[in-house]
Amino acid sequence: MKNRNTIQKQVVLQYLVNTNTHPTALELYKMIKKDYPNIGQATVYRNLKILEEQNLINVILTKNNIKRYDGNIMYHTHLICKSCGRLIDIEDCENLNFKALEDRNQIKITDVKIVYEGICNECK
């Protein structure tokens, strides 16, 4: 049942793919509700869980254990602004040499979630 490609699941995914704000589940629900007034909060939450399990979205756990969702599943890192709290994509991270880390430590890296803390351009 979790592999079904429902309209609701596609709507949740499309909203995440088309935003760069990294919303919480509640923020995403409020965004979707504007265009789809009949969608329920539980439906959005359930579909976020399914999309996460299927690795179709990224989940960033912030310092306060708040889940923020990202529709961009290509490898990139994030910055959390210590002033305004925004979560910002950092695309330029090719200097991270995971192969060297794997070789040096005799491990296999399967997932990387790096979140920097700092001050965004608007707040500095």
MOZI-V985726 format. One record per helix or strand of 3 or more residues. SS is the DSSP state (~ for helix, > for strand). FROM is the first residue (numbers start at 0). TO is the last residue. If there is no record, write none. Layout:
# MOZI-V985726
SS,FROM,TO  SS,FROM,TO
This chain:
# MOZI-V985726
~,6,16  ~,24,34  ~,40,52  >,57,60  >,66,69  >,76,80  >,86,89  ~,97,104  >,114,117
